[in-house]
């Protein structure tokens, strides 16, 4: 599986952004919007954005595959956040200063305790062995997804640790116009980050499954490359998102040659998301599990078993996948 950049930190916008004092359409109860100007950011230029690979930004929750208990494991995103007293100090500091990096954090005392198995994200800066919070006052990190952990039950539904496999959505290897759902060895995904999408994630913008029969899938970051991307001009991007079939997506993530990731979200451009007809739902999808040895080994209610029952079937779009239970 081709590997592009790994999402281990907050991704900056391709444009310089500005704050507008009006209610956010992205986050409920947020009294301001973060909008893109027409100026390309220094970070994007330094990363050679014009030579980067543009990919679809998928709307889900970020995951990571790395080793735990001597085998490949799925990990869920869990950012450590400051306690109330430290958060109050940090907010007061932000109101009086411009640069959040000048704020002094006492990581051992200022942050809520993390689970024992928590690890900081790979690109987190460290000083004297302690992770340094980002500009939002958070420490990005991960926790392993255990089989019976109710908090991460939707994460757990897309992996099977006995057979060390995951349910993955990607392009069909022989037809770029066809999507494929398959069981992929977790070892093939080691050190990759992925997006978990589905019925109970972020309001289900892709319309997958139902309350009675939820459906969740993993998508490796960078899996959906954009072929006909517009120029890096504000107006051209707005027109592309509004008028092109391929533009019916949440946003674009550029994977730069130095490993840096740069993004633009529809909300940066003042555009709506979610939208009724997504590009992801405009393409046919085939089920290709390749799990003959495991046919009778899955729990009858698990996703792997449901997909085995419709193995090799082709659907007009993702929304049309319904389990006959």
N, C-alpha and C positions, 0 to 999 in steps of 0.2 A: 504494500500500500504506500503510495507516494507521500512523503512527509514534507509539510511546509512548517511555518513557524508555530511554536507552542504558546498558548495563552497563559502566561504566568503572572500577569500584572494588568492593571487598567490600561486599555489601549487609547492613545491620544487621537484627537480629531485631525484630519488632513488640513483643515483650515484653522486659522486663529479664531477663537470663539469669544463671544461677548454675552453678558448676562442681561436679560430683559425682564423688567419687573412686571410680569403677568403670569397667571397660573400655568403651570406645566401641563402639557397634553400627554407627557410620558409618565410622570409620577404624580399620583393623587396626593393632594394636600401640599404639594411643593409650590410655593407662591412665585416662582420665577422660571424662566426658560433659559437654556443655554443654546444659543444660535451661532451658526457659522457666519463669519464675515467672508469677503471675497479674497482674502489674503491666505496663501498657502503657508503653513507653519514652518518654522525653522527645523523642527524635528523631522518633518516629512521631507524637506529638501536635503537635509543631512543624510537621510536614509536612502537617497536616490529614488524617490517615489515614482519618478517617470519610468524607471526600469522594473518596478515591482509587479508582482503577479496579483491581479484583482480577483477576489473571491466573494461569494455570497456570505453576508453576515446572517447567521441563522439565529432565530429567536427562541432561546431555551435557557438552560442552566448549565454552567461550565463544569466539566468533569475531567479527571486525569487518570491515566492508567500507569501504575508503577508497582513495584514489588512490596508485598506485605505477607507475613507468615510464609516466606519462602516461595511465593507464587504470585503471578500477575493478578492485581486487584484493581477494581474501580474505586476511585476516591471522589468524594463530593467536595465542592467548594465551601469553605467555612472561613470567613474573615474574622480575625480577632478584633474586637471593638473596645474603645475605652469605657471605663466605668463612668457613672454620672458626674462625679466630681471632676475627673480629668477631661471629660467631654465639654463641661462648662468652661473650664480654663482654656481649652483649645478654641472654642467658639469666641470667647472674649478676645483672645489673642488675634484671631483672624479679623475681627472687627477693627483692631487697632494697627495691625501690620499687614504687609502685602505678601510676604513670602512664608508659607506654612512650614518650610524646611528649617526655619530659624527657631521653631518651637522646641523646647526641651521636653522629651518624654522620658519617664522612668518606666520602662517596659514591665518590670517585675511588679510595680505597684499600681500603675495607671490602667491596666487592662483587665477585663473580665477573664477569669480562668478558662483555659482551653482544655478539651479532652486530652488525656494522656497520650493518645495515639496521633494527635494533631501534628502536622509538619508545616513549616512555612513554604510558600511558593518559591520555586527555584531562583527567580530573579530578584527576590527580596534582599535588599541591602542589609548587611550585618555589621554591628560594631561591638567589639569585645564579646562575640558569640551570641549577642542578642539581636533579633530582627528589628529593623527600623521601620516604623509606620510610614505609609505613603502620604501624599499631600492631603488626603481626606481623613487622616488619622486612623486608618485601618491597616492591619497586617494581613495581607492575603495568604491563604493557606488551604490545607486539605485535610479531610478525615476519611479513613477507609469505610467503604460501604459494606457493612456486615449483613448477612443474609436475613436475619430476623429483626433488624432495626426498623421500627415503624416510622421513624422520622425520615428515613431514606428509602421507603418501600418502593417508590417509583424508580429510583436508581437501581434498586435490587432486582426489579422485575426484568431488566434488560441484560443481566449477567447470570451465568451458571458456573459456580466455582468448581463443582465436581468435574465438569467437562472442560472448564477453563475457556468458555466462549462468551461472546457478546452479540446482541442483536444490533446490526449496523445497517444504516441506509447510506447508499453511495451510488455513483453512476455505474451502470452495467459496463464491464470491462470491454465489451465488443460493440457497444452502441451508446454513444454519449447522449442520445435523446431519450434513453430509457433508464429509469431508476431501478435499483435492485435492493431488496432486503435480504440479508444473509446472516448466517451465524459465523462470526469471525473469531479465530483464536485470539484470546486476550494477549498472548505473547506477540502477535503481529502488531498490537497497539501500544506496546510498552513505550513509555516516556512520551506518548502523545496526549494532547488535550482534545476533548470532544464536547459536543453540545448535546445535552439530553432534551428531546422535544416530546410532546405528547399531550394527552388528555388533561393531565393535572399539572402542567407546567406553564407558567406565565399566561394563563387564560386561554391556552390552546389556540394560538393564532392560525394553525394549519388544519384545524378541524379534525383531529385524529381521534378515532375510537368514540366511546360514549361513557356515561357515568356507570352504566351496568357492566360494560366491557371495555375498560380503559386500555389504551394502546400507547406504548412509549418506545422510542428508538434513539440510538446514538448516531451522531454524524461527526466524523473527524473534522477538525478545523482545517479549512482550506480545501475540503473535498469538492466543492462546487465552484470551479473556476468560471469566471465571466469572460465570454468570448468577444462580445461587442461592447466593450466599456467606452463611455464617452470621454471627452477631454476633461482635464482637471480644472474646469471652469465652473463656477457656482451655477450659472444659468443653464449650462449644458447638462450638468448633473440633475438639476431640478426637472428639466424637460425629459431626460432619460427615465427617471423614476416615475414620472407621470404618464408618459406616452408609450414607452417600450414594454413589450411583453416580458423581456428579461429583467426589466426594472421593477417588477412587482415583488420586491424583496424588502427586508427590513433595512438593509444597508450594505455597504461594501467594506471589506477588510483587505488592505493591500499587504502582501507578504514581501518584505524587502530582502535584498540579497544578504544583508548583514544580520538577518534574523529579526529585525525590528518589525512590528506590526503597526499599521496606521488605519484608521477607520473613518467612515462618515455614516451617520444614522439619518434616516428620513427626518427625524425630529430636529436634527441640526439645521435642516433646510426648510423648516416650517411645514413639513408634509406629515400626513396622517400615517399612523400605524397603530394597530393592525388594519389590514384592508381585506375586503371580501374575497377577492380572487388572487391568490398568491401564485408566483411562478412555480413554486414547488408542487402546487396542485394542478399544474397545466400539463404535466408529463405522465406518461404511463409508467407503471411500476410492476415488477415481476418478483415473485417470492422464489428464492433459490437457497434453501437451507443446507443442502449437502450433509445431512446428518443421519445416514442410514443406520449407523451403528447404535444410535441413541434413540431410535424411534419409540421404544416402549419404556424408556428410562425416566421420562420427565413427569413431574406432578401434573395431573390432569387439568388443573386450573392455570398453569403457568403459561406465559406468553410463548415460550418455545414450542410447547405442545400445540397451542392454537395455530401457530404459523406452520407447523408440520402438517396440519390437516388441510391447509390450502397451498402446500408446497407446489411449485412449478406453475401456479396460476398467475395470470396477468390481469391487472386492473387498469382502468382508464386513468385513475388518479388515486393518490394516497387516501383521500377522503372516502373512497368507495370500499376500502378494506373493512369488512364487517365479519366478526366471528360468529359462526353458527353454533351457539352453545346451548 
